[in-house]
């Protein structure tokens, strides 16, 4: 979710020293698509967000994107692989947003809030149909979990920095990061969204607010 750009000064974020390598991998992954392919993927993403995965057909994707089937097959081998491409782009977009937000914050607590805000805004764009598709297609669920694992590592690093700088009381950063991400997954779950009517964005903002309030160092 939240990554720091290679151009940022990492001296005041010692635990995020590994992040430039992660971002380099992201840039390589994103550079494989031309401008036209990015436009097509934007339309394909909109269709998957609207309809999920099961009802979608390659022919309809080509019609809505105003491209040939061949163009889609140049992007991926089939609709399932296209869904994975779209999922990767979506998660990287959240990561990029969080990365940029963190890079502008020097206060350790504000960096965590920035990450939470970016996550809330990013996941707020998810629809129940898209979330259900991720849950029901095992390769997509594994890919989603990989992105969440990267987010957990970044959150843990941010928590470690907040502890070392005295903004957070001593706590186990790994456990805290895991707990927060478990709540993130709960509130992104399609069943929760359907049963409560609470958007992932609103739920995640509350999760990070409560976490920060509970973790801050007390006089």
KOLKOLDO-815517 format. One record per residue (C-alpha): residue number from 0; y, z, x. Coordinates in steps of 0.25 Angstrom, whole numbers, plus 5000, padded with zeros to 4 digits. Each point is the difference from the previous one (the first is absolute). Example, Ala and Ser with C-alpha at 12.3 -4.5 7.8 and 13.67 -1.06 7.14 Angstrom:
2
<keza: 0, yy: 4982, zz: 5031, xx: 5049>
<keza: 1, yy: 5014, zz: 4998, xx: 5006>
//
This chain:
219
<keza: 0, yy: 5000, zz: 5000, xx: 5000>
<keza: 1, yy: 5011, zz: 5005, xx: 5009>
<keza: 2, yy: 5001, zz: 4994, xx: 5014>
<keza: 3, yy: 5011, zz: 5000, xx: 5010>
<keza: 4, yy: 5006, zz: 4987, xx: 5006>
<keza: 5, yy: 4998, zz: 4997, xx: 5015>
<keza: 6, yy: 5015, zz: 4999, xx: 5002>
<keza: 7, yy: 5001, zz: 5015, xx: 4995>
<keza: 8, yy: 5002, zz: 5011, xx: 5010>
<keza: 9, yy: 4987, zz: 5008, xx: 4999>
<keza: 10, yy: 5005, zz: 5012, xx: 5009>
<keza: 11, yy: 5004, zz: 5008, xx: 4988>
<keza: 12, yy: 4986, zz: 4997, xx: 4994>
<keza: 13, yy: 4990, zz: 5003, xx: 5011>
<keza: 14, yy: 4988, zz: 4999, xx: 4991>
<keza: 15, yy: 5003, zz: 4986, xx: 4995>
<keza: 16, yy: 4999, zz: 4994, xx: 5014>
<keza: 17, yy: 4988, zz: 4992, xx: 4995>
<keza: 18, yy: 5007, zz: 4993, xx: 4989>
<keza: 19, yy: 5006, zz: 4988, xx: 5008>
<keza: 20, yy: 4986, zz: 4995, xx: 5002>
<keza: 21, yy: 4996, zz: 5001, xx: 4985>
<keza: 22, yy: 5013, zz: 4992, xx: 4996>
<keza: 23, yy: 4997, zz: 4989, xx: 5010>
<keza: 24, yy: 4986, zz: 4999, xx: 4993>
<keza: 25, yy: 5008, zz: 4999, xx: 4987>
<keza: 26, yy: 5009, zz: 4989, xx: 5005>
<keza: 27, yy: 4989, zz: 4992, xx: 5005>
<keza: 28, yy: 4993, zz: 5000, xx: 4987>
<keza: 29, yy: 5012, zz: 4996, xx: 4992>
<keza: 30, yy: 5004, zz: 4989, xx: 5009>
<keza: 31, yy: 4988, zz: 4992, xx: 4997>
<keza: 32, yy: 5006, zz: 4995, xx: 4987>
<keza: 33, yy: 5011, zz: 4989, xx: 4999>
<keza: 34, yy: 5012, zz: 5002, xx: 4991>
<keza: 35, yy: 4994, zz: 4991, xx: 4989>
<keza: 36, yy: 4987, zz: 5008, xx: 5001>
<keza: 37, yy: 5008, zz: 5013, xx: 4998>
<keza: 38, yy: 5006, zz: 4994, xx: 4988>
<keza: 39, yy: 4986, zz: 4997, xx: 4994>
<keza: 40, yy: 4995, zz: 5014, xx: 5004>
<keza: 41, yy: 5012, zz: 5006, xx: 4992>
<keza: 42, yy: 4996, zz: 4992, xx: 4988>
<keza: 43, yy: 4985, zz: 5004, xx: 5002>
<keza: 44, yy: 5004, zz: 5015, xx: 5001>
<keza: 45, yy: 5008, zz: 4999, xx: 4987>
<keza: 46, yy: 4988, zz: 4995, xx: 4993>
<keza: 47, yy: 4990, zz: 5010, xx: 5006>
<keza: 48, yy: 5010, zz: 5011, xx: 4996>
<keza: 49, yy: 5001, zz: 4995, xx: 4986>
<keza: 50, yy: 4986, zz: 4997, xx: 4998>
<keza: 51, yy: 4991, zz: 5007, xx: 5010>
<keza: 52, yy: 4989, zz: 4993, xx: 5007>
<keza: 53, yy: 4988, zz: 4997, xx: 4990>
<keza: 54, yy: 5007, zz: 4991, xx: 4990>
<keza: 55, yy: 5007, zz: 4991, xx: 5011>
<keza: 56, yy: 4996, zz: 4987, xx: 5004>
<keza: 57, yy: 5003, zz: 4991, xx: 5011>
<keza: 58, yy: 5005, zz: 4989, xx: 4991>
<keza: 59, yy: 5010, zz: 5009, xx: 4993>
<keza: 60, yy: 5005, zz: 5005, xx: 5013>
<keza: 61, yy: 5003, zz: 4986, xx: 5005>
<keza: 62, yy: 5007, zz: 4997, xx: 4987>
<keza: 63, yy: 5009, zz: 5012, xx: 5000>
<keza: 64, yy: 5003, zz: 4998, xx: 5015>
<keza: 65, yy: 5002, zz: 4985, xx: 4998>
<keza: 66, yy: 4991, zz: 4997, xx: 5012>
<keza: 67, yy: 4987, zz: 4993, xx: 5002>
<keza: 68, yy: 4986, zz: 5008, xx: 5000>
<keza: 69, yy: 4999, zz: 4995, xx: 5015>
<keza: 70, yy: 5013, zz: 5008, xx: 5003>
<keza: 71, yy: 4994, zz: 5012, xx: 4994>
<keza: 72, yy: 4987, zz: 4998, xx: 5008>
<keza: 73, yy: 5008, zz: 4999, xx: 5013>
<keza: 74, yy: 5004, zz: 5014, xx: 4997>
<keza: 75, yy: 4987, zz: 5006, xx: 4997>
<keza: 76, yy: 4986, zz: 4996, xx: 4996>
<keza: 77, yy: 5001, zz: 5004, xx: 4986>
<keza: 78, yy: 5007, zz: 5008, xx: 4989>
<keza: 79, yy: 4994, zz: 5013, xx: 5006>
<keza: 80, yy: 5004, zz: 4997, xx: 5014>
<keza: 81, yy: 5014, zz: 4997, xx: 4994>
<keza: 82, yy: 5001, zz: 5013, xx: 4994>
<keza: 83, yy: 4997, zz: 5007, xx: 5013>
<keza: 84, yy: 5011, zz: 4992, xx: 5006>
<keza: 85, yy: 5010, zz: 5004, xx: 4989>
<keza: 86, yy: 4995, zz: 5014, xx: 5002>
<keza: 87, yy: 5003, zz: 5000, xx: 5015>
<keza: 88, yy: 5014, zz: 4994, xx: 4998>
<keza: 89, yy: 5003, zz: 5010, xx: 4989>
<keza: 90, yy: 4996, zz: 5012, xx: 5009>
<keza: 91, yy: 5007, zz: 4995, xx: 5012>
<keza: 92, yy: 5013, zz: 4998, xx: 4992>
<keza: 93, yy: 4999, zz: 5015, xx: 4996>
<keza: 94, yy: 4998, zz: 5003, xx: 5015>
<keza: 95, yy: 5012, zz: 4992, xx: 5004>
<keza: 96, yy: 5009, zz: 5007, xx: 4990>
<keza: 97, yy: 4995, zz: 5013, xx: 5005>
<keza: 98, yy: 5001, zz: 4997, xx: 5014>
<keza: 99, yy: 5015, zz: 4995, xx: 4998>
<keza: 100, yy: 5003, zz: 5012, xx: 4992>
<keza: 101, yy: 4994, zz: 5010, xx: 5011>
<keza: 102, yy: 5008, zz: 4993, xx: 5011>
<keza: 103, yy: 5013, zz: 5003, xx: 4994>
<keza: 104, yy: 4997, zz: 5015, xx: 4999>
<keza: 105, yy: 5001, zz: 5010, xx: 5011>
<keza: 106, yy: 4997, zz: 5012, xx: 4992>
<keza: 107, yy: 4985, zz: 5003, xx: 5000>
<keza: 108, yy: 5000, zz: 5004, xx: 4986>
<keza: 109, yy: 5008, zz: 4988, xx: 4995>
<keza: 110, yy: 4990, zz: 4991, xx: 5007>
<keza: 111, yy: 4989, zz: 5005, xx: 4992>
<keza: 112, yy: 5008, zz: 4999, xx: 4987>
<keza: 113, yy: 5004, zz: 4986, xx: 5004>
<keza: 114, yy: 4985, zz: 4997, xx: 5002>
<keza: 115, yy: 4997, zz: 5006, xx: 4986>
<keza: 116, yy: 5012, zz: 4992, xx: 4994>
<keza: 117, yy: 4995, zz: 4987, xx: 5005>
<keza: 118, yy: 4986, zz: 5003, xx: 4996>
<keza: 119, yy: 5005, zz: 5003, xx: 4986>
<keza: 120, yy: 5008, zz: 4988, xx: 4999>
<keza: 121, yy: 4989, zz: 4991, xx: 5005>
<keza: 122, yy: 4989, zz: 5005, xx: 4992>
<keza: 123, yy: 5009, zz: 5000, xx: 4988>
<keza: 124, yy: 4998, zz: 4985, xx: 4999>
<keza: 125, yy: 4985, zz: 5001, xx: 4998>
<keza: 126, yy: 4995, zz: 4998, xx: 4986>
<keza: 127, yy: 4987, zz: 5006, xx: 4994>
<keza: 128, yy: 4994, zz: 4986, xx: 5000>
<keza: 129, yy: 5002, zz: 4999, xx: 5015>
<keza: 130, yy: 4995, zz: 5014, xx: 5003>
<keza: 131, yy: 4988, zz: 4998, xx: 4992>
<keza: 132, yy: 4997, zz: 4987, xx: 5008>
<keza: 133, yy: 5001, zz: 5008, xx: 5013>
<keza: 134, yy: 4991, zz: 5011, xx: 4994>
<keza: 135, yy: 4989, zz: 4990, xx: 4995>
<keza: 136, yy: 4999, zz: 4991, xx: 5012>
<keza: 137, yy: 4994, zz: 5008, xx: 5012>
<keza: 138, yy: 5006, zz: 4991, xx: 5011>
<keza: 139, yy: 5014, zz: 5002, xx: 4994>
<keza: 140, yy: 4997, zz: 5015, xx: 4999>
<keza: 141, yy: 4996, zz: 5001, xx: 5014>
<keza: 142, yy: 5012, zz: 4992, xx: 5005>
<keza: 143, yy: 5009, zz: 5009, xx: 4991>
<keza: 144, yy: 4994, zz: 5012, xx: 5007>
<keza: 145, yy: 5003, zz: 4995, xx: 5014>
<keza: 146, yy: 5014, zz: 4999, xx: 4996>
<keza: 147, yy: 5000, zz: 5014, xx: 4995>
<keza: 148, yy: 4994, zz: 5005, xx: 5012>
<keza: 149, yy: 5011, zz: 4994, xx: 5009>
<keza: 150, yy: 5010, zz: 5006, xx: 4991>
<keza: 151, yy: 4993, zz: 5014, xx: 5001>
<keza: 152, yy: 5001, zz: 4998, xx: 5016>
<keza: 153, yy: 5015, zz: 4998, xx: 4999>
<keza: 154, yy: 5002, zz: 5011, xx: 4990>
<keza: 155, yy: 4992, zz: 5010, xx: 5009>
<keza: 156, yy: 5009, zz: 4995, xx: 5012>
<keza: 157, yy: 5013, zz: 5003, xx: 4992>
<keza: 158, yy: 4995, zz: 5013, xx: 4995>
<keza: 159, yy: 4997, zz: 5004, xx: 5015>
<keza: 160, yy: 5014, zz: 4996, xx: 5004>
<keza: 161, yy: 5006, zz: 5009, xx: 4989>
<keza: 162, yy: 4991, zz: 5012, xx: 5004>
<keza: 163, yy: 5004, zz: 4998, xx: 5015>
<keza: 164, yy: 5015, zz: 4999, xx: 4996>
<keza: 165, yy: 4999, zz: 5013, xx: 4992>
<keza: 166, yy: 5003, zz: 4993, xx: 4986>
<keza: 167, yy: 4986, zz: 5003, xx: 4995>
<keza: 168, yy: 4992, zz: 5013, xx: 5001>
<keza: 169, yy: 4988, zz: 4999, xx: 5009>
<keza: 170, yy: 4989, zz: 4993, xx: 4992>
<keza: 171, yy: 4988, zz: 4991, xx: 5002>
<keza: 172, yy: 5007, zz: 4986, xx: 5000>
<keza: 173, yy: 4986, zz: 4993, xx: 4998>
<keza: 174, yy: 4997, zz: 5008, xx: 4988>
<keza: 175, yy: 5014, zz: 4999, xx: 4994>
<keza: 176, yy: 5000, zz: 4985, xx: 5002>
<keza: 177, yy: 4986, zz: 4999, xx: 4994>
<keza: 178, yy: 5004, zz: 5008, xx: 4988>
<keza: 179, yy: 5013, zz: 4992, xx: 4997>
<keza: 180, yy: 4992, zz: 4987, xx: 5001>
<keza: 181, yy: 4990, zz: 5005, xx: 4991>
<keza: 182, yy: 5011, zz: 5002, xx: 4990>
<keza: 183, yy: 5005, zz: 4986, xx: 5002>
<keza: 184, yy: 4987, zz: 4994, xx: 4997>
<keza: 185, yy: 4999, zz: 5009, xx: 4988>
<keza: 186, yy: 5013, zz: 4995, xx: 4994>
<keza: 187, yy: 4998, zz: 4986, xx: 5004>
<keza: 188, yy: 4986, zz: 5000, xx: 4992>
<keza: 189, yy: 5001, zz: 4990, xx: 4988>
<keza: 190, yy: 4993, zz: 5010, xx: 4991>
<keza: 191, yy: 5012, zz: 5010, xx: 5003>
<keza: 192, yy: 5010, zz: 4990, xx: 4997>
<keza: 193, yy: 4994, zz: 4996, xx: 4987>
<keza: 194, yy: 4998, zz: 5014, xx: 4995>
<keza: 195, yy: 5013, zz: 5007, xx: 5004>
<keza: 196, yy: 5010, zz: 4988, xx: 4999>
<keza: 197, yy: 5006, zz: 5006, xx: 5013>
<keza: 198, yy: 5003, zz: 4989, xx: 5011>
<keza: 199, yy: 4995, zz: 5001, xx: 5014>
<keza: 200, yy: 5014, zz: 5000, xx: 5005>
<keza: 201, yy: 5004, zz: 5013, xx: 4992>
<keza: 202, yy: 4987, zz: 5007, xx: 5003>
<keza: 203, yy: 5001, zz: 4997, xx: 5015>
<keza: 204, yy: 5015, zz: 5005, xx: 5001>
<keza: 205, yy: 4996, zz: 5013, xx: 4994>
<keza: 206, yy: 4988, zz: 5001, xx: 5009>
<keza: 207, yy: 5008, zz: 4999, xx: 5013>
<keza: 208, yy: 5012, zz: 5009, xx: 4994>
<keza: 209, yy: 4990, zz: 5011, xx: 4997>
<keza: 210, yy: 4993, zz: 4998, xx: 5014>
<keza: 211, yy: 5013, zz: 5001, xx: 5008>
<keza: 212, yy: 5004, zz: 5012, xx: 4992>
<keza: 213, yy: 4987, zz: 5007, xx: 5002>
<keza: 214, yy: 5000, zz: 4997, xx: 5015>
<keza: 215, yy: 5014, zz: 5003, xx: 5005>
<keza: 216, yy: 5002, zz: 5011, xx: 5009>
<keza: 217, yy: 5005, zz: 5013, xx: 4994>
<keza: 218, yy: 5010, zz: 5009, xx: 5006>
//
